[in-house]
Amino acid sequence: MTAPARAGRGSEELIRAEEPVLAHNYHPLPVVVARAEGAWVEDVEGRRYLDMLAGYSALNFGHRHPALIDAAHRQLDRLTLTSRAFHNDRLAGFAERLAALTGTDMVLPMNTGAEAVESGIKVARKWAYDVKGVPADRATIVVAADNFHGRTTTIVGFSTDETARSGFGPFTPGFRIVPYNDLAAMEAAVDETTAAVLIEPIQGEAGVLIPDDGYLAGVRELTRRRGCLFVADEIQSGLGRTGHTLAVEHESVVPDVVLLGKALGGGIVPVSAVVGRREVLGVLRPGEHGSTFGGNPLAAAVGTAVVELLETGEFQRRAAELGGVLREGLASLVGKGVVGFRARGLWAGVDVDPALGTGREVSERLMREGILVKDTHGSTIRLAPPLTVTADELAGALGTLEKVLTSS
């Protein structure tokens, strides 16, 4: 990675400049990134950091992966946007390959993860009315407590995080919240009005919470038996992160609908998609749903390149193999400032002894040592490095975490 010119403003000056002009909807760590390549980023002063967050899984293939950058450059020279008022020459190929990768029939292209979730909700309700026969405006969707599906008003309305929802009501009705990883509670919440169960196979924002073995299979059996849809939000967990293309594959589960995003855009453009069975996505008719940018040629070109990377299986294997390194390293830190952790593939939630600081404080200490992570709640931090990270880089990051915790 070539060092940037030093003539511009420094980190502190740039951070101060943001205060009066940017809405304060984020509280970023005090690092100003100027360049990046692979698993590494560089700030405006030229300091290098190992990125152990990877854009909340949006950068599964690292920063500026050559194949993805090349696909974007080539498409930029040809065509970037038509809107869906016209066909473009990239969309069909992208949809065909994404459907094949995920074992589904149809693809609804969108832009952001929250749009994919909103689209999944609309599709589930339309299916409930047109196919299941639920009376008009009576459809319900069962969701899990501690979920994170995005931040639109509909989505935060069924969040249990008061920071996300307080002050934004009134909220959209039609959602029933049950405890995560509790099949009995879910069974009790499902009735003849239920259009779908919408859950994350692994709850990322909650701290990388992994359900008990059999939970996902139980959700699949329940929804099939009770005649409703299983909608899996794989926006963070999908596309190689956990060692499989989709996290539901750990239990050989096939949902009716899968929501994808983040890594689908390769860290270059926002790309999301709803993929699923033809009998479900086929309920949409022209004019009932849309997006000016959804399925645009640039997004389709980058998305196709992402699918090509995943078709080889290389990144799924890397996540599985390096996930073992990550788990072993974290296990060795239990009792050395770590009080517990949950990991699947290259994704982990790490609970730090609260006596050593909050997750934010630990993240700031790691930043000063050249490691970038992000806290979730309390004293929990999450690790989600690019799938291009090496075993040595992982070991170095874990060694730095041990140093930060044992010297606190």
N, C-alpha and C positions, 0 to 999 in steps of 0.2 A: 504494500500500500504506500503510494507516494505521499510524502509529507505535504500538507497544504501550505500556502503562503501565510505568513504571520502578520500581514499588514492590516487585517481587519480588526474588529472589536474583539476584546477578550470575553471569557465566559461571564464574569461578574457584570460587565457592562451590558452584555446581551440579555442576561437574566433580568437586570433592572429595567431594561428597555421594554420588556414584555409586560411588566406590571400594569401600566396605565392603559394598554391597548388590547390586551387579550383577556377575554372572559375567564374567570378563575374556576373553570370546571375541572381542572386537573391540578395536582400538586406534584410536579415532576421532581426527580432527584436533581440536584444542582450540577448537572453536567451538560455541556452544549456540544452535541455531536456535529462534526463537519464532514467526515468521510467515513466510509466503511467498506470492508471486503471480507467475505467469508464469515468467520465467527468473531471478527474483531472490528471495533469502531475506534475512531480517533476524534478527540475534541479540538476546539479551535486553537488551543495552545500546543497541540501535537502530542498530548498524552494518549496512550493506547489503553483500551479496556477490552476484556473478554466479555462478549454479550451472552449472558446466561438467561436472557428473557426472550430473545428472538421475536420481539413484537407480539407477545402473547400468542405465539405460534404462527403469526403471519409470515415469519421469516424462517420457515422450516428448512429451506434450502440455503440458508445463509444470506448475507448481504451480497447483492449484485452477482448472483450465480451466472456464469458466462452464457449458458444455454438460454437462460431467461432474458438476460440483457440483449443477447443477439436477436431473439424472437421479437422483442419490443422494438429494437432499432429497425429491423427489417419491415415491421408493420407500420412504423411511423413514417416511412418513406412511401407508403402505398395508400393507406386509408385508416382513419381513426374513428370516425363516427358517421352513422347514417340515420340513427334512431331506428326503431322497429317499424317505422312507416314503410321501409324498404328492406329487402333481403340484403345480406352481405355474404361475401364468399368465405368467411371464416367460421361462422356460427354453427353450421350443420356439422362440420368435422369435429368441432369442440364438443358439441352435445353428444354426438355418437361415441366419442372416445371416453367422455366422462361417464356416460351411462354404462359402457362396457366395464370400465374400471370399478364402478360401484355395484355392478350387478343389478342395475335398475333398467326401466323401460323408457322413461321420459325425463327431460330436464327443463326446469324453468330458470333462466338466467336472471340474476339480479346483481346488485353492487356490493352492499355491505351486509355484514352478518345480521344486523337488526332487521334489514329488509327481508332477508331470507326467513327469519322467524315470523315476521308479520305476514309474509306470503304463505308460510306453512299454516298459520292460523286461519287465514282466509280459505285456503284450499280445504282444510279439515272441516270447516263449517259448511262450505258449499257441498262437499261430499256428504255430510250428515243430512242436509236437506234434500239433495237430489237423489242420493242412493240409499241411505239408511232410512229416510222418511221421518226424521225428527221434525216436529212442528216448527213453523217459522219463528225465528228469533228465540228459540229455546235451547239451542246447542250449547253444551258445556265442554270444557277442556280441563283435564286433571293435570296439575303440575306439581312439582316438588318444592318443599321449603328449601331455603338457602340457594335457590336457583340463580343463575345469571344467564339471561338470554338477550340482553341488550338494554337500551335506555330510552326507547320511545315511550309515550304515555301509556299505550296499551300494555307494553311489556313490564314497565315498572309497577303497573297496577297489580300484577300478581307476583311481585317480588316480596320477600320478607325482610329485605334490607331497608331499614328506615331512612338511611342516608340517601338511598336511591329514590325512594318513593315519597318521602315527606315533603309536602308543599306543592305537589304536582297533580292532585286530584281535581275533579272527580274522575274516577277510573272506569274503564270498560268492564261491564259485568260479564259473567259467563265462565269464570275460572274457579276451580276448586283446588285448594292447596293441601297437600298431605305431606307427612314426613318423608324425606328421602330414604331409600333403602328399607321401606316398610310395605311389603306386599299386601298385608292384611288391611292396612289403612287405605291403600289404593283400591283394593277390591270393594271396600265399603263406599268409596266415593264414586265409583263407576255405576251409572244407571242407564236407562233407556235414552236419556238425552245426551249421553257422552259421545262427542264426535271423536275425541282423541285423547291419548295420554302423551304429554310432551315432557321429555326429560333429557338431561345430559347424561350420557353413559358414565362419565366421570365429571364431577362438579369442579370446575377449574377455579373460579373466583372464590368459592367457599374454602379453598385450601387444598385442591386436588384430592377430593374425597372419592374414594373408590368403593363401590358397593360390594356387598358380600357376593361370593360365587353363587350363581343361580338367580340373582335378582333380575338381571336383564332378560334371561330366559323366562323367568316368571312373569315379567311384564308382557313379553311376547305372547305367552300362553293365555294370560288373562285377557288381553285385548282381542285376541282371536276368538276366544270363547264367548266374550261378551259383545262382540260385534262392533268394535270401535278400532280406530287406527292407532298404531304405535309410531310416533314421530320422534326421531332421535336427533338432538342438536349436537352435531359433530363439528361445530365451527372451530372450537379449540382442540378437540381430541382427535379429529380426523386427519386424513392425508399424511399418514406415516408416523405421527407423533408418538403413538403408544406401542409401535412395533408391528402393527397391522395397518392396512389402508384405512380401516375404520375401527374404532374402539369396540364396537359391538361384536366384531369378529372374535374377540377373546372368548365369547360364549356361543359362537356360531349362530348368532341371531341375525335375522333379516327383517328390519323394520319395514313398514309400509312407505314411510317417507323419511328421508335423511336431509338435514340442513347442513350446508357446507359454506365455508367462507375463509377468511384470513389467508391461509397458505395457498389457496386456490389462485390468488393474485400474485404469488411469487415475491411479495414485498415490493411490487412495482406499481400496480394499480389495484383498486378495490374490485374484487370479483367474488360473487357469492352465487349459490345455486340451491334450488330445491330439487331433489331427485327422488323418484319413486315409481310406484306401479302405475301403469297406464290407466287402470280403473279409477285411480285417485286423481292424478294430475290431469287426466282427460276430462274432468268436470269443467275446467275453465273454457270459456268461450271468448271470442274477440270482444274487447271493450270492458271485460270484467276485471282485468288486472293488467298492469303494464309498468314500464320504466323506460324513460328516454335513453338512458345510458346502459341499461341491462342488456347484455349480449353484444355490446359494441365490438367492432372488429379488433381494436387493440386489446381489449380484455379477453376476447376469444383466442387471439394469437398467444398471449401470455398464458392463459389457462390451458391451452393445448400443450404448450411446452412443459407446464407443470405436470400434466397427466403423463406425458412422455417420460419424465423423470421417474414417476411412480410406477409406470408399467414395467420397469426393469426389476422392481422389487429391492433394489439396492438400498434405498433409504429406509424402507421398512426393516430390512435386516440390520442396518446400522443402528436404528433406534432400539431394536431388541437386544443386540449384542452390547452396545454401549450402556443400555439401561442396566445391565448387570453390573457394570463398573460403577455406575451412579449409585445403585442400591448398596453395593458392598462398601463404597466410600461413606455413605450416610450412616450405615449400620455401625461403622467404626467410630462415628462421632457421637453416638448415643451415650450419654453420660459425660460427654465433654462439651456440654453446652447445648446439645440437641436432646430434647426429651421425647421426640417421636417424629416419624415421617411416614409419608405414603408415596409410593413411586410406581409408575407403570411406563415402560419404555423410557424415553428421555423427557420425563415430566415428573416433577416431585413437589410436594408440599412439605416443608420442613418446619417443625415446631421448635422454636428456641426457648430455652429457659427464660421466663418473663423477668427473672431477676437480672438478666444480662441486657435487657432492653426490649423495646418494641421491635416489630418487624421493620418499621421505618428506620429506626436507629441502626439496626444491624445492616440494612441495605446501604445506609450512608457510610458505615465503616467499611463495608466491602467495596463500595465505589472508590473510596480513598486508597484502597489497595489494588485497584485496577480490575475489579469484578463488578459487573452490572446485573443486579437482580431486582425484584420488586416484592414488596410486602403485600399480603392480603388483609387479614384481620388480626388484631392483637399482636402476638409475637410470632406469627407465621410468615415465612417467605416462600416464594415459589421459584422453582428452577425449571427452565424450558429452553435449553440451549439449541442452537441450530442443529439439524441432523448431520451437518458436515463437521461438527466438532470432533476433535481427536481424543483418544484415551488419555494422552498426556495433558491436553488442555483441561479435560475434566478433572484429572488428578490434581492439577495445579489449582483449579478453582476450589476443590474440596479442601486442599491444604490451606488455602487462604481463609476459607470459612473456619477451619479449626483454629488458625492463628488469631482471627478476629474474636472468636468466642472464648478462647482460653486466656487471652490477654486483656479481656474486658474487666 
